[in-house]
Amino acid sequence: MKLFSRNASPSHSIMASFLVLTISLAAANIAGGIRFPDRISEVPAGISNSQQLRTAAFALGSFWRSEAVFGCLDGVVRTTAGYAGGSKPNPEYRSLGDHAESVQIEYDPRLITFRQLLEVFWSSHDSRQVFGQGPDVGNQYRSIIFTNGTEESRLAAVSKEREQTRSKSSIVTTQIQQLRTFHPAEPEHQKFELKRDHFLLQLIGNLPEEELEKSSLAAKLNGYAAELCPPRLQKRIDGKINDIIRKDRPILQEV
Ligand SMILES: *[C@@H]1O[C@H](CO)[C@@H](O)[C@H](O)[C@H]1NC(C)=O
């Protein structure tokens, strides 16, 4: 399992070569008075209105990466990086106290289930690692499944047991906790992977921070930028981007 490497993909070099083109096209659009955010299509109407959405939260190492892992999944509508699992009242990045870096996920249970989110959780980090995750060392990177209600606690416990059966020689360190409060992290930690990719930011019209944080498209592209989408989806987004570039349509509206 390849967990922490980030290779430059061929698609990124293709994208880089179109950067100049895109910037000039976007500039032309600004001049034409088009306001980008209106053109971003969010959750398709009728599929996910907020009443049917559910919320889950997990801690599995760096929240930059965790947000990217879940943001790309079909059925995930929004992601937020934050702090949870501890008792410190106002955690901040440099003083998060006893909290763990976490991701909160709003999802449509008709498209993805809590059980499926658990599978992604287990397969996206090493739950046997003690006091850290990958290169990140410290209590803030511990592994936690946050649950809401007895059914989720049961599913979490069953999945942990199964995970423990798979790894006989070492202990699964993951904690299971009822979620109390999720504290959203500072803006600079939201969609962190996407923000490092100026080409992609440009492609969705340089959304203002608040829209970027709420955007489903940004959540997906955040996963794409980190190359953490499932391969099929990673390819689909490559295709969409190349399509847009070919057709001189500078703004990516959906993936
Ligand atoms: C638990 O789920 C219910 C809906 O089933 C929701 O109203 C409540 O806010 C959730 N609690 C937390 C802490 O997320």
The ligand as an SDF file (V2000), in Angstrom:
LIG
                    3D

 14 14  0  0  0  0  0  0  0  0999 V2000
  -26.0230   13.0940   15.8360 C   0  0  0  0  0  0  0  0  0  0  0  0
  -26.9660   12.8380   14.8220 O   0  0  0  0  0  0  0  0  0  0  0  0
  -28.1510   13.5990   14.9240 C   0  0  0  0  0  0  0  0  0  0  0  0
  -29.0500   13.1760   13.7620 C   0  0  0  0  0  0  0  0  0  0  0  0
  -29.1530   11.8140   13.6620 O   0  0  0  0  0  0  0  0  0  0  0  0
  -27.8290   15.0750   14.8420 C   0  0  0  0  0  0  0  0  0  0  0  0
  -28.9990   15.8330   15.0080 O   0  0  0  0  0  0  0  0  0  0  0  0
  -26.7990   15.4420   15.9000 C   0  0  0  0  0  0  0  0  0  0  0  0
  -26.4080   16.7830   15.7300 O   0  0  0  0  0  0  0  0  0  0  0  0
  -25.5740   14.5480   15.7960 C   0  0  0  0  0  0  0  0  0  0  0  0
  -24.6360   14.8340   16.8690 N   0  0  0  0  0  0  0  0  0  0  0  0
  -23.3790   15.2100   16.6610 C   0  0  0  0  0  0  0  0  0  0  0  0
  -22.5480   15.4700   17.8680 C   0  0  0  0  0  0  0  0  0  0  0  0
  -22.8940   15.3350   15.5490 O   0  0  0  0  0  0  0  0  0  0  0  0
  1  2  1  0
  1 10  1  0
  2  3  1  0
  3  4  1  0
  3  6  1  0
  4  5  1  0
  6  7  1  0
  6  8  1  0
  8  9  1  0
  8 10  1  0
 10 11  1  0
 11 12  1  0
 12 13  1  0
 12 14  2  0
M  END
$$$$
